[in-house]
Every structure is written in structure tokens, then in C-alpha cells.
Amino acid sequence: MILPKENARIRKVIEHFCNGNELQFSREIGISQPRINRLFTKDPRNGRYPVVTFNIVKSILERFKDVSSDWLVTGQGEMLRKQNEKEYEPSLYLPLLNYQHFYKNGNENDLVSGDYIISKLKSFGVEFLVENKKSIYGCKEVSVNTFIIYGRQYVLYTDQGILIKRLYAVEGEDEKLKCVGEYDETAFKIDKKLIKKLAIIIGKLEYY
């Protein structure tokens, strides 16, 4: 059984830290054992191994501090960090995934694509990542009371959860914003006071 390189590196981490015990590993990083098991089994529907998601990479690096982020993500260097090597910074990296695309500012002219991509995003102004379904958003926090670029996508943190919406002005109601979903035109108004935190989406990574 020849695993994809990124899946094989996960296997090596399990063997090193958990003596190959996938149940123990899943408990250590807080991800279900079936999800970990699937990384090492071909999907009968398409004959492919599942990709290693950002959430799995992030969980491993946060739990096992000695693992080198460069090695886990790119395969470069050694598995264990050197004593003076900089620790993992989740805001700097996107995961290594198959068939992924990163749209800077949602503009297809700025498309970066390929079978495998690693992007260091600080140069784009990205401060943190938000994962949602099969997309990862590179975000930068902004103030809801400052200038908002209408028509752009934002991540809204509210008491009801996280929303990813395009924002527009509401005529005659300066304290409200119109929210429109990414894949539909269903719109609603939200009071700015209900937004606990607001982040503009600088780029979007899609994987399949």
C-alpha cells in the first residue's frame, strides 16, 4: 500500500508519538478515530485516499510541539524541530492538499493553482484562517465601525455563530448591514451591534 506523501507523514507521527495506536492519536489531537483511519484507506467511490485537511495539520502541530511544521506540510527537513527552530504559526500556512485553488481577493485573475500548493500568506495581509466546509478563508480582522468595502466577503462572529457573507449598505439605516450568502441571493439585515468581531476575507482556498 503506497500512501500519498502527506498521509504517510501522518502515519509516521502516529508511530513515533503513539506507537502506531490510531485510537490514542485521535484522542490526543481531538479528532475522531474513523476520520483518522480514513486517511490510510482508499475511498471505494473514487479509488483515492482522503486529503489531509488544515484542521488535522493544525491539531497535530498544536498537540505535538516537537513536530516541524515545514516537514509536516511540505516534507522538507526532519520530522522533529531543532531546539532553536521557530514554532508553528497557524496564520502563516495553508495545508498541502490536492487540486486546490487560492483566489486572492476573490479575483480569478489572481488565481494560484496546481496539484500541491503551499502559500505563506503574511504578504497578502492574512492574519488568521477560517475553515468552512471545503473552503479555507484567509482573513484579516477589521472594525465594524470603520470603512467597509461593500460587496466584499466578510466573516461575522455573532452570538448565533460564524457567518460568511457579502456585506452591503442599508439605505437610511446606518447602524445595519445587508448580508448576502455566497451561493444564493437570500439577504437579511443585521444590526452592527450584534457583530462581536468582523474580518475581511482576503483570499479563499478551495479543495475537492
C-alpha positions in Angstrom: 0.0 0.0 0.0 1.6 3.2 -1.2 0.2 6.2 0.7 0.3 9.8 -0.6 3.3 11.5 0.9 1.3 13.8 3.2 -0.8 10.9 4.6 2.4 8.8 5.1 3.8 11.7 7.2 0.7 11.5 9.4 1.3 7.7 9.8 4.9 8.4 10.8 3.7 10.9 13.5 1.3 8.3 14.9 4.1 5.6 15.0 6.5 8.0 16.7 4.2 9.5 19.4 1.6 6.8 19.9 3.4 3.6 18.9 1.1 3.3 15.9 -2.1 3.4 18.0 -4.6 5.4 16.0 -7.2 5.5 18.8 -4.7 7.1 21.2 -3.6 9.5 18.4 -7.2 10.6 17.7 -7.8 11.3 21.4 -4.5 13.2 21.6 -5.4 15.6 18.8 -9.2 15.7 19.4 -10.2 14.3 16.0 -12.4 11.1 15.7 -10.7 7.8 15.1 -12.8 7.0 12.0 -11.6 10.3 10.4 -8.0 9.4 11.1 -8.5 5.8 9.9 -9.9 7.0 6.6 -6.6 8.8 5.8 -5.0 5.4 5.3 -7.8 3.7 3.3 -8.8 4.4 -0.3 -12.3 5.7 -0.9 -14.1 3.0 -2.8 -16.1 5.6 -4.6 -13.1 7.1 -6.4 -10.1 4.9 -5.5 -8.3 7.9 -3.9 -7.0 8.5 -0.4 -8.7 11.4 1.5 -6.7 14.6 1.7 -5.1 15.8 4.9 -7.1 18.8 5.9 -6.0 22.0 7.6 -7.8 21.1 10.8 -5.8 17.9 11.1 -2.5 19.6 10.4 -3.3 22.4 12.9 -4.3 19.9 15.6 -1.1 17.8 15.2 1.1 20.9 15.4 -0.7 22.3 18.4 -0.6 19.0 20.3 2.9 17.7 19.4 5.1 20.8 19.7 8.2 19.0 18.6 6.9 18.2 15.1 8.3 20.5 12.4 5.6 22.4 10.6 7.8 22.5 7.4 8.2 18.8 7.5 4.6 18.0 8.2 3.3 20.4 5.5 6.0 20.1 2.8 8.1 17.1 3.6 11.2 19.2 3.8 13.7 18.7 6.7 13.3 16.4 9.6 10.2 15.4 11.5 11.2 16.8 14.8 12.1 20.5 15.2 15.5 21.6 16.2 15.8 23.2 19.6 16.0 26.7 18.2 13.6 26.3 15.3 10.6 28.6 15.3 7.3 27.1 16.4 4.3 26.6 14.2 2.4 29.8 13.4 -1.0 28.7 12.1 -1.6 32.1 10.4 1.3 31.6 8.1 0.4 28.3 6.4 -2.2 26.7 4.2 -2.3 22.9 4.2 -0.9 20.7 1.5 -4.0 19.5 -0.4 -4.8 18.0 -3.8 -6.4 20.2 -6.6 -6.6 23.4 -4.6 -7.0 27.0 -5.7 -6.4 30.2 -3.8 -8.2 33.2 -5.0 -6.7 36.4 -3.7 -9.4 38.9 -3.0 -11.8 36.6 -4.8 -10.3 37.6 -8.1 -9.8 34.8 -10.6 -7.0 36.8 -12.3 -5.0 36.3 -9.1 -5.6 32.5 -9.1 -2.8 30.3 -7.8 -3.4 26.7 -8.7 -1.7 23.3 -9.0 -1.7 19.8 -7.7 0.1 20.9 -4.5 0.4 24.4 -3.2 1.9 25.9 0.0 1.2 29.6 0.5 2.7 31.8 3.1 0.1 34.5 3.5 1.5 37.3 5.5 2.5 39.1 2.3 -1.2 39.2 1.5 -2.1 40.7 4.9 -3.7 37.5 6.2 -3.8 37.3 10.0 -5.7 34.0 10.5 -7.6 31.2 8.7 -11.2 30.1 8.9 -12.2 26.7 7.7 -15.8 26.2 6.4 -16.9 23.0 4.6 -14.5 22.6 1.7 -13.1 26.1 1.8 -10.4 27.8 3.8 -10.6 31.6 4.1 -7.6 33.9 4.7 -8.9 36.7 6.9 -7.9 40.0 8.5 -9.7 41.5 11.4 -11.3 44.9 10.9 -13.6 47.2 12.9 -17.3 47.1 12.1 -17.3 50.9 12.6 -14.6 51.7 10.0 -15.0 51.8 6.3 -16.5 48.6 4.9 -15.9 47.6 1.3 -19.4 46.8 0.1 -19.7 43.7 -2.0 -16.7 42.0 -0.4 -17.0 38.9 1.7 -16.6 39.1 5.4 -16.6 36.7 8.4 -19.1 37.8 11.0 -18.8 36.5 14.6 -22.1 36.7 16.4 -23.8 35.1 19.4 -25.6 32.7 16.9 -22.3 31.6 15.4 -20.0 32.4 12.5 -21.4 33.8 9.3 -19.7 34.2 5.9 -21.5 36.9 3.9 -21.1 39.7 1.4 -21.9 43.0 3.1 -23.8 45.9 1.6 -25.2 49.2 3.0 -28.8 49.5 4.0 -30.3 52.8 2.7 -31.4 55.0 5.5 -30.2 52.6 8.2 -26.6 53.4 9.0 -26.5 51.0 12.0 -27.4 48.0 9.9 -25.7 45.9 7.2 -27.3 43.8 4.5 -25.9 40.3 4.4 -26.0 38.1 1.2 -24.9 34.5 1.1 -22.1 33.3 -1.2 -24.2 30.9 -3.3 -27.7 32.5 -3.1 -29.3 35.8 -3.1 -31.2 35.4 0.2 -30.5 38.6 2.1 -31.1 39.8 5.6 -30.3 42.8 7.7 -28.1 42.7 10.8 -27.5 45.3 13.5 -23.8 46.2 13.7 -24.1 46.0 17.5 -24.7 42.2 17.1 -21.4 41.7 15.4 -18.8 40.7 18.0 -15.9 40.5 15.6 -15.6 41.2 11.9 -12.9 40.0 9.5 -12.5 40.8 5.8 -11.8 37.8 3.6 -8.5 38.4 1.7 -8.4 35.1 -0.1 -10.1 31.7 -0.4 -8.7 28.2 -0.8 -11.0 25.5 -2.3 -10.2 21.8 -2.3 -12.0 18.9 -3.7 
